[in-house]
Amino acid sequence: MRIVVAEDLYLLRDGMVRLIEAYGHEVVATAATGPETLDALLEWRPDVAVVDVRMPPGQSDEGLRAALAARREVPALPVLILSQHVEQLYARELLADGTGGIGYFLKESVFDADQFIDALERVAAGGTAMDPAVIAKLLSSGSSNRLLEGLTEREHSVLGLMAEGLSNQAIGRRLFLSESAISKYTTSMFGKLGITDDDSNNRRVLVVLTYLNNP
């Protein structure tokens, strides 16, 4: 994969570059400010970008706004936000276009290299990779969605794990259910949420985005 890394802290940025390259991927550009991030994303149009939220010059939300601006210019540009903070408003805007290729992890929640690279690869493939803490923060700020109210407690559990980016097999292991049982729950959720796209991967992305946007 061709990857852009946008992080203002030198040691963390350099560490991510070395880690990514150790797994056989290519870092085509790095950025340390919001404007540099936007320029790099538009110039290189990478397979996926890792972007911090708070970057110079203002140390507020420059990185996230750069990612949003880049996705407006390059629809569905895959972005994995890696931050110490959950910016709810901009996170929802990032999810709102419904195209997938989105990840959002808190730095403190990334415990090993395999987890990080797996999230990058899922986002690059057009899927989602969401930190459970980010999911909880987004859902706590939203009002009730009548479509979601129609889901059973088990379907909510499956959907929450799907939002993290887990496969049916992994969800089954987490919930002590068979993979076929998880498939039945996901099919039921697609129907209840009115998601009829024939592509199974696209349907998973759409149902997750419906869950996280929770209007």
Backbone as a chain_set.jsonl record, in Angstrom:
{"seq": "MRIVVAEDLYLLRDGMVRLIEAYGHEVVATAATGPETLDALLEWRPDVAVVDVRMPPGQSDEGLRAALAARREVPALPVLILSQHVEQLYARELLADGTGGIGYFLKESVFDADQFIDALERVAAGGTAMDPAVIAKLLSSGSSNRLLEGLTEREHSVLGLMAEGLSNQAIGRRLFLSESAISKYTTSMFGKLGITDDDSNNRRVLVVLTYLNNP", "coords": {"N": [[0.836, -1.193, 0.0], [0.375, 2.302, -0.61], [1.097, 4.926, 1.47], [0.241, 7.821, 3.382], [1.514, 9.572, 6.131], [0.434, 11.568, 8.677], [1.379, 13.391, 11.256], [2.269, 15.365, 14.002], [4.169, 14.994, 16.011], [7.491, 14.177, 16.118], [8.858, 11.749, 16.935], [6.773, 9.876, 17.171], [5.723, 9.977, 14.591], [7.945, 9.123, 13.053], [8.247, 6.588, 14.15], [5.857, 5.329, 13.304], [6.247, 5.357, 10.542], [8.486, 3.638, 10.277], [7.364, 1.276, 11.284], [5.251, 0.772, 9.464], [6.707, 0.421, 7.087], [8.166, -1.807, 7.788], [6.285, -3.764, 7.57], [6.089, -4.086, 4.902], [4.87, -2.101, 3.395], [4.611, 1.117, 1.699], [5.605, 4.322, 2.628], [4.693, 7.2, 1.254], [4.696, 9.89, 1.728], [5.107, 12.291, 4.373], [3.607, 14.385, 6.915], [3.487, 17.309, 8.976], [1.867, 19.345, 9.722], [-1.447, 20.836, 9.489], [-1.998, 22.143, 6.899], [0.138, 20.97, 5.391], [-0.673, 18.339, 5.48], [-3.087, 18.289, 3.984], [-2.062, 19.059, 1.469], [-0.338, 16.886, 0.929], [-2.135, 14.725, 0.842], [-3.738, 15.374, -1.363], [-1.853, 15.558, -3.404], [-0.587, 13.001, -3.495], [-2.644, 11.135, -3.251], [-3.117, 8.682, -1.663], [-3.238, 5.077, -0.966], [-4.154, 4.747, 1.564], [-4.402, 6.906, 4.41], [-2.821, 7.935, 7.44], [-3.884, 9.95, 9.959], [-3.457, 12.51, 12.33], [-5.544, 14.273, 14.692], [-5.244, 16.818, 16.054], [-3.162, 19.274, 15.059], [-0.377, 21.454, 14.176], [-1.081, 24.629, 12.522], [-2.676, 25.453, 14.707], [-3.225, 23.543, 16.631], [-5.727, 22.368, 17.087], [-8.072, 21.151, 15.415], [-6.918, 20.653, 12.992], [-5.812, 18.508, 11.472], [-7.948, 16.686, 11.117], [-9.771, 18.311, 9.761], [-8.321, 18.7, 7.435], [-8.344, 16.11, 6.406], [-11.097, 15.84, 5.876], [-11.432, 17.842, 3.927], [-9.806, 16.81, 1.919], [-11.183, 14.447, 1.265], [-13.441, 15.533, 0.164], [-12.438, 16.472, -2.216], [-11.312, 14.175, -3.278], [-13.272, 11.748, -3.463], [-14.131, 9.198, -1.112], [-11.522, 8.737, -0.331], [-9.343, 6.801, 1.497], [-9.033, 7.032, 5.006], [-7.447, 6.817, 8.102], [-8.027, 7.942, 11.188], [-5.976, 8.781, 13.842], [-5.742, 9.47, 17.065], [-5.569, 11.38, 20.166], [-7.939, 12.279, 20.96], [-11.544, 12.49, 20.686], [-13.24, 14.012, 18.292], [-16.334, 14.875, 18.044], [-18.181, 16.232, 16.277], [-16.778, 16.626, 13.829], [-16.018, 14.01, 13.365], [-18.463, 12.766, 12.852], [-19.105, 14.127, 10.515], [-17.135, 13.147, 8.86], [-17.996, 10.541, 8.588], [-20.359, 10.901, 7.286], [-20.698, 10.87, 4.485], [-21.084, 8.309, 3.687], [-19.468, 6.503, 2.293], [-17.534, 4.826, 3.3], [-14.228, 3.441, 3.988], [-13.061, 4.471, 6.28], [-11.508, 5.037, 9.381], [-11.138, 5.277, 12.935], [-9.223, 5.674, 15.618], [-8.266, 5.824, 19.037], [-5.119, 6.812, 20.253], [-4.201, 5.637, 22.594], [-5.492, 3.231, 22.575], [-4.366, 1.494, 20.811], [-2.68, -1.382, 20.829], [-0.828, -3.151, 19.718], [1.365, -3.901, 16.913], [0.241, -5.495, 14.873], [-2.515, -5.066, 15.171], [-2.727, -2.36, 14.465], [-1.791, -2.332, 11.759], [-3.634, -4.091, 10.63], [-5.986, -2.56, 10.904], [-5.347, -0.422, 9.209], [-5.24, -1.772, 6.725], [-7.876, -2.686, 6.465], [-9.279, -0.28, 6.286], [-8.109, 0.784, 3.962], [-9.166, -0.983, 2.141], [-11.704, -0.079, 1.901], [-13.375, -0.466, 4.029], [-14.481, -0.195, 7.5], [-12.912, 0.808, 10.559], [-13.196, 1.04, 13.738], [-12.557, 2.398, 16.918], [-13.729, 1.052, 19.952], [-14.124, 2.908, 22.041], [-14.431, 5.286, 20.665], [-16.756, 4.748, 19.226], [-18.575, 4.542, 21.364], [-18.524, 7.176, 22.3], [-19.54, 8.606, 20.111], [-22.122, 7.527, 19.884], [-23.223, 8.231, 22.324], [-23.718, 10.877, 22.058], [-25.703, 11.148, 20.24], [-29.142, 11.33, 19.167], [-32.046, 9.193, 19.46], [-32.441, 6.71, 16.951], [-34.994, 5.681, 14.952], [-34.965, 3.484, 13.257], [-32.855, 1.984, 14.275], [-33.901, 1.394, 16.727], [-35.496, -0.722, 16.179], [-33.92, -2.942, 16.181], [-32.841, -6.001, 17.713], [-31.476, -6.762, 21.001], [-29.303, -8.5, 20.698], [-28.699, -8.082, 18.001], [-27.856, -5.435, 18.116], [-25.493, -5.837, 19.542], [-23.987, -7.352, 17.727], [-23.805, -5.485, 15.67], [-22.347, -3.415, 16.856], [-19.835, -4.646, 17.136], [-19.306, -5.142, 14.481], [-18.946, -2.557, 13.619], [-16.485, -2.004, 14.686], [-14.954, -3.252, 12.871], [-14.725, -5.969, 12.751], [-14.76, -9.287, 11.362], [-17.38, -11.64, 10.378], [-16.669, -14.119, 11.417], [-14.883, -13.419, 13.484], [-16.583, -11.895, 15.08], [-18.382, -13.869, 15.841], [-16.709, -15.463, 17.443], [-16.246, -13.666, 19.53], [-18.788, -13.372, 20.625], [-19.478, -15.909, 21.215], [-20.869, -17.448, 19.342], [-21.951, -19.218, 16.379], [-20.521, -18.82, 13.074], [-22.445, -18.913, 11.078], [-24.721, -18.198, 12.507], [-24.151, -15.528, 13.069], [-24.197, -14.539, 10.468], [-26.92, -14.75, 9.928], [-27.948, -12.881, 11.719], [-26.804, -10.526, 10.669], [-27.976, -10.416, 8.122], [-30.64, -10.061, 8.881], [-30.424, -7.532, 10.095], [-29.709, -5.936, 7.877], [-32.106, -6.012, 6.442], [-33.944, -4.805, 8.27], [-32.902, -2.243, 8.445], [-33.232, -1.347, 5.942], [-31.301, -1.701, 3.958], [-30.253, -2.632, 0.932], [-28.309, -3.13, -0.945], [-26.571, -5.239, -3.195], [-23.94, -6.015, -2.909], [-22.084, -7.537, -0.504], [-19.98, -6.545, 1.103], [-20.246, -3.76, 0.764], [-22.753, -3.423, 1.913], [-22.197, -3.992, 4.583], [-20.582, -1.815, 5.252], [-22.418, 0.281, 4.884], [-24.408, -0.311, 6.805], [-22.955, -0.055, 9.153], [-22.25, 2.675, 9.028], [-24.781, 3.822, 9.191], [-25.394, 3.105, 11.774], [-23.393, 4.468, 13.266], [-23.746, 7.149, 12.564], [-26.335, 7.627, 13.465], [-28.78, 9.42, 13.495]], "CA": [[0.0, 0.0, 0.0], [1.018, 3.62, -0.584], [0.509, 5.513, 2.674], [0.673, 9.123, 3.889], [1.461, 9.644, 7.594], [0.337, 12.956, 9.125], [1.514, 13.412, 12.714], [3.213, 16.442, 14.276], [5.234, 14.569, 16.92], [8.506, 13.521, 15.292], [9.159, 10.369, 17.333], [5.632, 9.04, 16.826], [5.658, 9.911, 13.125], [9.04, 8.276, 12.586], [7.946, 5.219, 14.565], [4.829, 4.777, 12.412], [6.863, 5.119, 9.23], [9.308, 2.43, 10.368], [6.468, 0.146, 11.458], [4.551, 0.534, 8.195], [7.657, -0.108, 6.113], [8.542, -3.15, 8.229], [5.238, -4.669, 7.1], [6.151, -4.177, 3.449], [4.14, -1.029, 2.731], [5.434, 2.274, 1.347], [5.179, 5.649, 3.058], [5.047, 8.064, 0.123], [4.857, 11.259, 2.211], [4.732, 12.571, 5.758], [3.19, 15.767, 7.131], [3.55, 17.692, 10.385], [0.888, 20.416, 9.958], [-2.695, 20.664, 8.756], [-1.827, 22.447, 5.473], [0.992, 19.949, 4.767], [-1.478, 17.115, 5.357], [-3.983, 18.439, 2.83], [-1.251, 19.044, 0.25], [0.158, 15.531, 0.695], [-3.247, 13.853, 0.464], [-4.19, 15.7, -2.721], [-0.775, 15.281, -4.363], [-0.259, 11.584, -3.589], [-3.857, 10.296, -3.315], [-2.602, 7.378, -1.221], [-4.177, 3.98, -0.736], [-4.72, 5.047, 2.877], [-3.625, 7.894, 5.16], [-2.944, 7.972, 8.9], [-3.951, 11.39, 10.222], [-3.742, 12.96, 13.685], [-6.587, 15.304, 14.714], [-4.754, 18.121, 16.478], [-1.86, 19.533, 14.454], [-0.097, 22.876, 13.954], [-0.596, 25.694, 13.404], [-3.552, 25.803, 15.818], [-3.336, 22.424, 17.576], [-7.129, 22.114, 17.434], [-8.617, 20.047, 14.617], [-6.397, 20.87, 11.636], [-5.631, 17.259, 10.749], [-9.258, 16.145, 10.752], [-10.339, 19.17, 8.718], [-7.58, 18.408, 6.203], [-8.875, 14.841, 5.892], [-12.422, 16.12, 5.315], [-11.251, 18.601, 2.689], [-9.249, 15.903, 0.909], [-12.233, 13.533, 0.819], [-14.351, 16.267, -0.732], [-11.775, 16.535, -3.515], [-11.071, 12.793, -3.719], [-14.293, 10.988, -2.733], [-13.805, 7.863, -0.586], [-10.102, 8.609, -0.005], [-9.305, 6.095, 2.786], [-8.356, 7.772, 6.073], [-7.494, 6.307, 9.467], [-7.721, 8.967, 12.179], [-5.305, 8.23, 15.016], [-5.696, 10.678, 17.876], [-5.813, 11.281, 21.606], [-9.216, 12.918, 21.224], [-12.682, 12.22, 19.799], [-13.926, 15.232, 17.869], [-17.598, 14.282, 17.629], [-18.797, 16.893, 15.135], [-16.045, 16.331, 12.603], [-16.064, 12.565, 13.148], [-19.738, 12.481, 12.189], [-19.023, 14.634, 9.143], [-16.283, 12.213, 8.135], [-18.799, 9.346, 8.326], [-21.66, 11.235, 6.72], [-20.869, 10.646, 3.045], [-21.55, 6.933, 3.498], [-18.666, 5.747, 1.332], [-16.589, 3.915, 3.947], [-12.821, 3.804, 3.957], [-12.88, 5.354, 7.426], [-11.145, 4.457, 10.669], [-10.902, 6.286, 13.983], [-8.698, 5.01, 16.805], [-7.517, 6.592, 20.025], [-3.741, 6.322, 20.32], [-4.031, 4.798, 23.781], [-6.173, 1.953, 22.383], [-3.598, 0.653, 19.888], [-1.813, -2.137, 21.732], [0.242, -3.872, 19.039], [1.566, -3.555, 15.511], [-0.7, -6.218, 14.026], [-3.805, -4.381, 15.263], [-2.621, -1.123, 13.703], [-1.691, -2.638, 10.337], [-4.918, -4.661, 10.23], [-6.922, -1.448, 10.748], [-4.969, 0.281, 7.981], [-5.599, -2.568, 5.554], [-9.334, -2.698, 6.347], [-9.696, 1.038, 5.796], [-7.663, 0.884, 2.57], [-10.064, -1.811, 1.327], [-13.021, 0.554, 1.844], [-14.176, -0.82, 5.194], [-14.384, 0.675, 8.663], [-12.141, 0.303, 11.695], [-13.545, 2.014, 14.76], [-12.235, 2.136, 18.312], [-14.946, 0.984, 20.768], [-14.285, 4.142, 22.808], [-14.946, 6.291, 19.732], [-18.147, 4.371, 18.98], [-19.356, 4.907, 22.547], [-18.618, 8.635, 22.36], [-20.444, 9.047, 19.051], [-23.488, 7.108, 20.172], [-23.724, 8.926, 23.508], [-24.077, 12.249, 21.704], [-26.762, 11.137, 19.242], [-30.496, 11.03, 19.609], [-32.485, 7.859, 19.054], [-32.768, 6.451, 15.556], [-36.116, 4.742, 14.997], [-34.579, 2.239, 12.597], [-32.026, 1.226, 15.206], [-34.756, 0.924, 17.814], [-36.119, -1.969, 15.765], [-32.986, -4.053, 16.3], [-32.823, -6.713, 18.991], [-30.268, -6.545, 21.795], [-28.219, -9.266, 20.08], [-28.332, -7.409, 16.758], [-27.055, -4.275, 18.512], [-24.165, -6.332, 19.918], [-23.315, -7.715, 16.478], [-23.553, -4.261, 14.916], [-21.25, -2.711, 17.504], [-18.583, -5.316, 16.786], [-19.11, -4.917, 13.051], [-18.428, -1.197, 13.483], [-15.051, -2.06, 14.991], [-14.287, -3.81, 11.706], [-14.554, -7.411, 12.898], [-15.43, -10.174, 10.416], [-18.4, -12.483, 10.999], [-15.988, -15.158, 12.187], [-14.356, -12.807, 14.702], [-17.743, -11.533, 15.912], [-18.872, -15.112, 16.41], [-15.828, -15.857, 18.551], [-16.435, -12.733, 20.638], [-20.113, -13.555, 21.227], [-19.666, -17.348, 21.427], [-21.9, -17.879, 18.402], [-21.403, -19.731, 15.127], [-20.449, -17.848, 11.989], [-23.741, -18.918, 10.388], [-25.658, -17.425, 13.329], [-23.837, -14.113, 12.846], [-24.692, -14.215, 9.123], [-28.373, -14.562, 10.032], [-28.188, -11.589, 12.372], [-26.464, -9.429, 9.77], [-29.018, -10.371, 7.093], [-31.806, -9.463, 9.528], [-30.16, -6.104, 10.264], [-29.799, -5.29, 6.579], [-33.518, -5.867, 6.118], [-34.584, -3.836, 9.168], [-32.384, -0.909, 8.174], [-33.545, -1.005, 4.56], [-30.073, -1.692, 3.162], [-30.497, -3.704, -0.027], [-27.196, -3.271, -1.885], [-26.244, -6.648, -3.374], [-22.557, -6.271, -2.53], [-22.084, -7.781, 0.941], [-19.049, -5.639, 1.77], [-20.849, -2.434, 0.786], [-23.843, -3.431, 2.89], [-21.607, -3.913, 5.913], [-20.169, -0.431, 5.455], [-23.612, 1.12, 5.004], [-25.088, -0.552, 8.069], [-22.104, 0.53, 10.196], [-22.366, 4.118, 8.977], [-26.103, 4.134, 9.733], [-25.274, 2.934, 13.233], [-22.539, 5.478, 13.868], [-24.346, 8.465, 12.366], [-27.42, 7.595, 14.45], [-29.332, 10.776, 13.522]], "C": [[0.876, 1.25, 0.0], [0.332, 4.432, 0.509], [1.113, 6.891, 2.957], [0.503, 9.104, 5.407], [1.497, 11.117, 7.999], [0.29, 12.983, 10.649], [2.584, 14.441, 13.059], [4.34, 16.048, 15.219], [6.246, 13.705, 16.164], [8.692, 12.051, 15.653], [8.014, 9.424, 16.964], [5.513, 8.882, 15.316], [6.724, 8.971, 12.573], [8.793, 6.81, 12.956], [6.907, 4.571, 13.675], [5.399, 4.475, 11.035], [7.663, 3.823, 9.255], [8.436, 1.178, 10.496], [5.785, -0.225, 10.147], [5.494, -0.105, 7.177], [8.125, -1.508, 6.492], [7.519, -4.192, 7.786], [5.12, -4.683, 5.573], [5.366, -3.124, 2.705], [5.054, 0.175, 2.52], [4.819, 3.556, 1.895], [5.647, 6.643, 2.003], [5.257, 9.509, 0.555], [4.5, 11.316, 3.691], [4.354, 14.05, 5.856], [3.182, 16.051, 8.616], [2.595, 18.826, 10.729], [-0.38, 20.11, 9.17], [-2.557, 20.965, 7.269], [-0.954, 21.428, 4.745], [0.208, 18.657, 4.542], [-2.379, 17.187, 4.137], [-3.191, 18.376, 1.527], [-0.792, 17.627, -0.084], [-0.958, 14.597, 0.234], [-3.69, 14.11, -0.976], [-3.12, 15.384, -3.763], [-0.602, 13.783, -4.577], [-1.474, 10.676, -3.731], [-3.531, 8.852, -2.902], [-3.679, 6.311, -1.125], [-4.857, 4.128, 0.621], [-3.809, 6.077, 3.544], [-3.871, 7.717, 6.648], [-2.839, 9.44, 9.298], [-4.268, 11.654, 11.694], [-4.8, 14.064, 13.606], [-5.987, 16.679, 14.963], [-3.321, 18.325, 16.009], [-1.619, 21.034, 14.369], [-0.779, 23.344, 12.66], [-1.453, 25.948, 14.653], [-3.679, 24.764, 16.902], [-4.787, 22.224, 18.039], [-7.641, 20.918, 16.648], [-8.114, 20.095, 13.178], [-6.262, 19.583, 10.83], [-6.945, 16.677, 10.264], [-9.91, 16.985, 9.666], [-9.618, 18.963, 7.388], [-8.084, 17.113, 5.567], [-10.244, 15.039, 5.248], [-12.307, 16.843, 3.977], [-10.722, 17.702, 1.578], [-10.31, 14.949, 0.385], [-13.294, 14.241, -0.015], [-13.765, 16.352, -2.137], [-11.575, 15.152, -4.12], [-12.051, 11.897, -2.953], [-13.814, 9.584, -2.362], [-12.311, 7.661, -0.365], [-9.989, 7.963, 1.375], [-8.456, 6.831, 3.829], [-8.552, 7.048, 7.402], [-7.072, 7.434, 10.394], [-7.12, 8.279, 13.401], [-5.016, 9.4, 15.945], [-5.809, 10.364, 19.357], [-7.22, 11.761, 21.95], [-10.288, 12.433, 20.249], [-13.359, 13.546, 19.513], [-15.253, 14.812, 17.254], [-18.167, 14.9, 16.355], [-18.109, 16.51, 13.836], [-16.018, 14.828, 12.314], [-17.354, 12.175, 12.444], [-19.724, 12.968, 10.744], [-18.182, 13.699, 8.281], [-17.068, 10.968, 7.731], [-19.994, 9.622, 7.424], [-21.804, 10.92, 5.236], [-21.21, 9.203, 2.71], [-20.717, 6.086, 2.569], [-17.711, 4.762, 1.98], [-15.162, 4.382, 3.775], [-12.464, 4.739, 5.094], [-12.48, 4.537, 8.654], [-10.907, 5.561, 11.662], [-10.495, 5.549, 15.245], [-8.085, 6.046, 17.745], [-6.128, 5.977, 20.162], [-3.55, 5.352, 21.486], [-4.646, 3.419, 23.627], [-5.435, 1.013, 21.445], [-2.515, -0.059, 20.694], [-0.712, -2.908, 21.032], [0.256, -3.537, 17.557], [0.545, -4.231, 14.605], [-2.063, -5.539, 14.01], [-3.806, -3.126, 14.39], [-2.606, -1.391, 12.2], [-2.996, -3.244, 9.82], [-5.945, -3.563, 10.012], [-6.626, -0.672, 9.472], [-5.439, -0.472, 6.74], [-7.108, -2.621, 5.351], [-9.85, -1.366, 5.801], [-9.315, 1.207, 4.331], [-8.582, 0.102, 1.634], [-11.484, -1.245, 1.259], [-13.918, 0.24, 3.02], [-14.06, 0.209, 6.304], [-13.547, -0.005, 9.739], [-12.3, 1.321, 12.807], [-13.185, 1.523, 16.152], [-13.542, 2.065, 19.11], [-15.198, 2.256, 21.574], [-14.831, 5.264, 21.929], [-16.42, 6.015, 19.441], [-19.029, 4.821, 20.144], [-19.558, 6.417, 22.623], [-19.591, 9.159, 21.311], [-21.893, 8.714, 19.383], [-24.061, 7.875, 21.363], [-24.203, 10.327, 23.18], [-25.244, 12.304, 20.731], [-28.118, 10.895, 19.861], [-30.911, 9.687, 19.043], [-32.801, 7.799, 17.57], [-33.845, 5.374, 15.539], [-35.789, 3.427, 14.311], [-33.774, 1.366, 13.549], [-32.842, 0.684, 16.37], [-35.405, -0.414, 17.479], [-35.205, -3.172, 15.864], [-33.081, -4.698, 17.673], [-31.531, -6.402, 19.732], [-29.078, -7.277, 21.181], [-27.759, -8.603, 18.793], [-27.523, -6.153, 17.055], [-25.634, -4.705, 18.865], [-23.349, -6.671, 18.673], [-22.914, -6.459, 15.715], [-22.405, -3.455, 15.525], [-19.895, -3.314, 17.169], [-18.267, -5.173, 15.303], [-18.511, -3.534, 12.817], [-16.939, -1.139, 13.8], [-14.252, -2.624, 13.823], [-14.101, -5.308, 11.759], [-15.321, -8.163, 11.814], [-16.511, -10.97, 11.139], [-17.771, -13.554, 11.875], [-15.487, -14.599, 13.519], [-15.487, -12.4, 15.645], [-18.304, -12.771, 16.59], [-18.036, -15.578, 17.582], [-16.059, -14.97, 19.772], [-17.745, -12.994, 21.377], [-20.437, -15.024, 21.495], [-20.844, -17.876, 20.606], [-21.224, -18.398, 17.139], [-21.377, -18.633, 14.071], [-21.772, -17.776, 11.226], [-24.784, -18.137, 11.172], [-25.417, -15.931, 13.136], [-24.333, -13.67, 11.473], [-26.19, -13.961, 9.142], [-28.706, -13.223, 10.686], [-27.897, -10.424, 11.432], [-27.502, -9.298, 8.656], [-30.278, -9.718, 7.641], [-31.625, -7.958, 9.691], [-30.261, -5.351, 8.956], [-31.257, -5.022, 6.217], [-34.194, -4.793, 6.959], [-34.145, -2.401, 8.883], [-32.581, -0.488, 6.726], [-32.347, -0.928, 3.654], [-30.097, -2.895, 2.232], [-29.396, -3.882, -1.059], [-26.785, -4.745, -1.972], [-24.824, -6.996, -2.961], [-22.475, -6.375, -1.01], [-21.165, -6.822, 1.679], [-19.616, -4.229, 1.854], [-21.968, -2.362, 1.805], [-23.306, -3.331, 4.302], [-21.187, -2.476, 6.228], [-21.387, 0.459, 5.694], [-24.311, 0.934, 6.343], [-24.28, 0.02, 9.228], [-22.246, 2.046, 10.211], [-23.73, 4.597, 9.474], [-26.07, 4.105, 11.252], [-24.507, 4.088, 13.867], [-23.092, 6.891, 13.681], [-25.547, 8.668, 13.259], [-28.138, 8.937, 14.59], [-30.472, 10.916, 14.528]], "O": [[1.98, 1.248, 0.544], [-0.886, 4.606, 0.478], [2.315, 7.106, 2.8], [-0.532, 8.67, 5.911], [2.46, 11.827, 7.708], [-0.726, 12.637, 11.253], [3.677, 14.415, 12.494], [5.379, 16.708, 15.231], [5.906, 12.644, 15.64], [8.686, 11.194, 14.77], [8.249, 8.308, 16.502], [5.237, 7.79, 14.819], [6.437, 8.125, 11.725], [9.091, 5.906, 12.176], [7.038, 3.4, 13.319], [5.071, 3.453, 10.432], [7.532, 2.998, 8.351], [8.731, 0.146, 9.893], [5.746, -1.396, 9.767], [5.124, -1.056, 6.489], [8.446, -2.312, 5.617], [7.85, -5.369, 7.644], [4.162, -5.228, 5.023], [5.202, -3.233, 1.489], [6.141, 0.244, 3.094], [3.646, 3.84, 1.653], [6.843, 6.901, 1.868], [5.913, 10.278, -0.149], [3.712, 10.516, 4.194], [4.724, 14.859, 5.004], [2.909, 15.166, 9.427], [2.51, 19.233, 11.888], [-0.39, 19.24, 8.299], [-2.951, 20.142, 6.442], [-1.256, 21.055, 3.612], [0.401, 17.968, 3.541], [-2.428, 16.247, 3.343], [-3.609, 17.709, 0.581], [-0.848, 17.211, -1.241], [-0.753, 13.774, -0.658], [-3.981, 13.172, -1.719], [-3.443, 14.986, -4.882], [-0.481, 13.334, -5.717], [-1.364, 9.572, -4.267], [-3.657, 7.925, -3.701], [-4.873, 6.602, -1.195], [-5.993, 3.691, 0.807], [-2.607, 6.121, 3.284], [-4.98, 7.391, 7.072], [-1.837, 10.097, 9.016], [-5.221, 11.098, 12.242], [-4.939, 14.717, 12.571], [-6.195, 17.602, 14.175], [-2.393, 17.663, 16.475], [-2.566, 21.813, 14.479], [-1.03, 22.522, 11.78], [-0.983, 26.608, 15.58], [-4.185, 25.058, 17.985], [-5.048, 21.95, 19.211], [-7.644, 19.796, 17.153], [-8.792, 19.637, 12.259], [-6.562, 19.565, 9.636], [-7.044, 16.224, 9.123], [-10.532, 16.445, 8.751], [-10.24, 19.042, 6.328], [-8.232, 17.026, 4.348], [-10.522, 14.469, 4.193], [-12.995, 16.502, 3.015], [-11.143, 17.819, 0.427], [-10.342, 14.663, -0.812], [-13.974, 13.603, -0.819], [-14.496, 16.309, -3.127], [-11.659, 14.983, -5.336], [-11.699, 11.348, -1.909], [-13.192, 8.882, -3.159], [-11.866, 6.522, -0.223], [-10.494, 8.527, 2.346], [-7.313, 7.203, 3.566], [-9.674, 6.71, 7.78], [-5.91, 7.841, 10.398], [-7.683, 7.318, 13.926], [-4.151, 10.227, 15.657], [-6.105, 9.236, 19.75], [-7.647, 11.662, 23.1], [-9.982, 12.018, 19.131], [-13.982, 14.135, 20.397], [-15.306, 14.436, 16.083], [-18.59, 14.179, 15.452], [-18.758, 16.119, 12.865], [-15.997, 14.419, 11.153], [-17.339, 11.343, 11.537], [-20.263, 12.309, 9.855], [-18.486, 13.487, 7.107], [-16.839, 10.404, 6.661], [-20.579, 8.696, 6.861], [-22.923, 10.721, 4.763], [-21.583, 8.9, 1.577], [-21.187, 5.052, 2.094], [-17.125, 3.934, 1.282], [-14.9, 5.544, 3.461], [-11.679, 5.672, 4.927], [-13.048, 3.479, 8.924], [-10.516, 6.666, 11.285], [-11.315, 4.879, 15.873], [-7.467, 7.015, 17.305], [-5.986, 4.754, 20.183], [-2.822, 4.366, 21.37], [-4.377, 2.526, 24.431], [-5.829, -0.143, 21.293], [-1.567, 0.561, 21.175], [0.261, -3.294, 21.679], [-0.695, -2.973, 17.017], [0.038, -3.611, 13.671], [-2.699, -5.444, 12.961], [-4.767, -2.864, 13.667], [-3.335, -0.742, 11.45], [-3.418, -2.949, 8.702], [-6.703, -3.614, 9.043], [-7.542, -0.305, 8.737], [-5.976, 0.13, 5.81], [-7.584, -2.605, 4.216], [-10.746, -1.335, 4.958], [-10.109, 1.718, 3.541], [-8.757, 0.475, 0.474], [-12.365, -1.842, 0.64], [-15.088, 0.624, 3.03], [-13.604, 1.332, 6.088], [-13.485, -1.232, 9.817], [-11.619, 2.347, 12.82], [-13.471, 0.383, 16.518], [-14.39, 2.944, 18.956], [-16.348, 2.646, 21.773], [-15.607, 6.098, 22.396], [-17.236, 6.937, 19.413], [-20.093, 5.406, 19.939], [-20.643, 6.883, 22.972], [-20.382, 10.06, 21.592], [-22.787, 9.536, 19.18], [-25.263, 8.14, 21.405], [-24.997, 10.908, 23.921], [-25.734, 13.39, 20.42], [-28.229, 10.325, 20.947], [-30.192, 9.107, 18.229], [-33.366, 8.737, 17.007], [-33.634, 4.276, 16.055], [-36.272, 2.372, 14.723], [-33.983, 0.155, 13.62], [-32.515, -0.36, 16.934], [-35.817, -1.153, 18.373], [-35.645, -4.303, 15.658], [-33.364, -4.031, 18.669], [-30.599, -5.841, 19.156], [-27.97, -6.742, 21.147], [-26.561, -8.561, 18.514], [-26.592, -5.835, 16.314], [-24.674, -4.013, 18.524], [-22.173, -6.322, 18.575], [-21.81, -6.381, 15.176], [-21.589, -2.882, 14.802], [-18.924, -2.592, 16.945], [-17.102, -5.093, 14.914], [-17.675, -3.352, 11.931], [-16.215, -0.313, 13.243], [-13.029, -2.495, 13.779], [-13.403, -5.876, 10.919], [-16.397, -7.736, 11.396], [-16.558, -10.98, 12.369], [-18.282, -13.86, 12.953], [-15.648, -15.234, 14.561], [-15.367, -12.542, 16.862], [-18.661, -12.735, 17.767], [-18.568, -16.032, 18.595], [-16.069, -15.451, 20.905], [-17.814, -12.858, 22.599], [-21.535, -15.35, 21.948], [-21.685, -18.632, 21.093], [-20.073, -18.065, 16.858], [-22.111, -17.649, 14.159], [-22.174, -16.703, 10.777], [-25.641, -17.483, 10.578], [-26.368, -15.154, 13.048], [-24.833, -12.555, 11.323], [-26.68, -13.065, 8.456], [-29.625, -12.523, 10.262], [-28.646, -9.448, 11.397], [-27.869, -8.183, 8.286], [-30.915, -8.916, 6.957], [-32.558, -7.191, 9.456], [-30.826, -4.259, 8.908], [-31.599, -3.938, 5.745], [-34.933, -3.962, 6.43], [-34.919, -1.46, 9.058], [-32.154, 0.594, 6.324], [-32.355, -0.175, 2.68], [-29.979, -4.036, 2.677], [-29.533, -4.705, -1.964], [-26.664, -5.42, -0.95], [-24.531, -8.161, -2.689], [-22.764, -5.408, -0.305], [-21.512, -6.334, 2.755], [-19.49, -3.568, 2.886], [-22.12, -1.35, 2.49], [-23.899, -2.651, 5.14], [-21.41, -1.984, 7.334], [-21.384, 1.291, 6.601], [-24.758, 1.906, 6.952], [-24.857, 0.528, 10.189], [-22.352, 2.646, 11.281], [-23.829, 5.651, 10.103], [-26.642, 4.965, 11.922], [-24.926, 4.625, 14.892], [-22.919, 7.74, 14.556], [-25.761, 9.77, 13.764], [-28.122, 9.537, 15.664], [-31.041, 11.998, 14.67]]}, "num_chains": 1, "name": "protein.A"}
